[in-house]
Amino acid sequence: MLHRVQQTARYLGSAGADDRHATETARILRQLGADEELVVAGILHDAAKPANTLLWHRVAGVLLDAAPRVRARLARGRSTFARYLDHARRGAEMARNDGASERVVRLIARHHQRPVTEDERLLARADREALP
């Protein structure tokens, strides 16, 4: 977990990092042979993260992975931190409202959960490898 916190702080503390991360996730998915729907999920998986997300939100989010009930409780509401913690569900809703396929919606919604399908494993791998 400490490695993930350090990785998050290094990479995502800079301006434009979320856009770079989405682009890099999609590039890795293409490299792994993913189809276009999976690449779209890679591009959109973090689209609902608030623009004013601070570094401490990201680090706390990583730490809260170890306490899913607490994380779920804190994800309720409209604060930046709540919206950050709930970005997977909110991003899936956005994708659904924009006409994305159910497959893309499901992948976005589940991208912070333990992967169970091959699609989810590929997205999780690309998401992880898109960080330095």
C-alpha positions in Angstrom: 0.0 0.0 0.0 2.8 2.4 0.8 4.1 1.9 -2.8 0.7 2.9 -4.2 0.6 6.0 -2.0 4.1 7.1 -3.2 3.2 6.3 -6.8 0.0 8.3 -6.6 1.8 11.3 -5.0 4.5 11.3 -7.6 2.4 11.0 -10.7 -0.9 12.6 -9.9 0.3 15.6 -8.0 1.0 17.5 -11.2 -1.3 19.5 -13.4 -2.8 17.6 -16.3 -2.0 14.2 -14.8 -5.5 12.8 -15.1 -5.6 13.5 -18.8 -2.2 11.9 -19.2 -3.3 8.9 -17.2 -6.4 8.4 -19.3 -4.4 8.6 -22.5 -1.7 6.3 -21.2 -4.3 3.8 -20.0 -5.9 3.7 -23.5 -2.4 3.4 -25.1 -1.6 0.4 -22.9 -4.9 -1.2 -23.6 -4.4 -0.9 -27.3 -0.9 -2.4 -26.9 -2.4 -5.3 -25.0 -4.8 -6.0 -27.9 -8.0 -4.6 -26.3 -11.0 -3.9 -28.5 -12.4 -0.4 -28.9 -15.0 -0.6 -26.2 -12.3 -1.6 -23.6 -10.1 1.3 -24.9 -13.1 3.7 -24.4 -13.5 2.4 -20.9 -9.8 3.1 -20.3 -10.2 6.6 -21.5 -13.3 7.3 -19.5 -12.6 5.4 -16.3 -11.6 8.4 -14.3 -13.7 11.1 -16.1 -15.9 11.8 -13.0 -12.9 12.7 -10.8 -13.5 16.3 -9.7 -11.2 18.8 -11.4 -10.3 20.3 -8.0 -9.1 17.0 -6.5 -6.2 17.6 -4.3 -3.2 15.3 -3.6 -4.5 14.5 -0.1 -7.8 13.3 -1.6 -5.9 10.8 -3.8 -3.6 9.6 -1.0 -6.6 9.2 1.4 -8.5 7.3 -1.3 -5.7 4.8 -1.6 -5.5 4.4 2.1 -9.3 3.9 2.4 -9.1 0.9 0.0 -8.2 -1.0 3.2 -11.5 0.1 4.8 -14.3 -0.3 2.2 -17.1 0.4 4.6 -15.6 3.7 5.8 -14.8 4.6 2.2 -18.4 4.0 1.2 -19.7 6.1 4.0 -17.3 9.0 3.2 -18.2 8.8 -0.5 -21.7 10.1 0.2 -22.3 13.7 -0.4 -21.2 16.5 -2.7 -17.8 17.5 -1.3 -14.8 17.1 -3.6 -13.6 14.3 -1.4 -16.9 12.4 -1.6 -17.1 12.9 -5.3 -13.5 11.7 -5.7 -14.2 8.6 -3.7 -17.4 7.9 -5.6 -15.9 8.7 -9.1 -16.3 5.2 -10.4 -20.0 5.0 -9.8 -20.5 8.6 -11.0 -18.4 8.0 -14.1 -20.5 5.0 -15.0 -23.6 7.1 -14.7 -22.1 9.8 -16.9 -21.1 7.2 -19.5 -24.6 5.6 -19.4 -26.2 9.0 -19.8 -23.9 9.7 -22.8 -25.0 6.5 -24.5 -22.0 4.2 -23.7 -22.6 0.5 -24.0 -23.4 -1.5 -20.8 -20.0 -3.1 -21.1 -18.2 0.2 -20.9 -20.5 1.4 -18.1 -19.8 -1.8 -16.1 -16.1 -1.5 -16.6 -16.0 2.1 -15.4 -18.2 1.3 -12.4 -16.0 -1.6 -11.3 -12.6 -0.2 -12.0 -11.7 0.1 -8.3 -13.1 -3.3 -7.3 -11.2 -6.6 -7.5 -11.3 -7.6 -11.2 -13.3 -10.8 -12.0 -13.5 -10.8 -15.8 -10.7 -10.7 -18.3 -11.9 -7.2 -19.4 -11.6 -6.0 -15.8 -8.2 -7.6 -15.4 -6.9 -5.8 -18.6 -8.3 -2.4 -17.4 -6.9 -2.9 -14.0 -3.5 -3.7 -15.5 -3.5 -0.8 -17.8 -4.7 1.6 -15.1 -1.9 0.4 -12.8 0.8 0.5 -15.5 -0.3 4.0 -16.6 1.3 5.2 -13.4 5.1 5.4 -13.3 
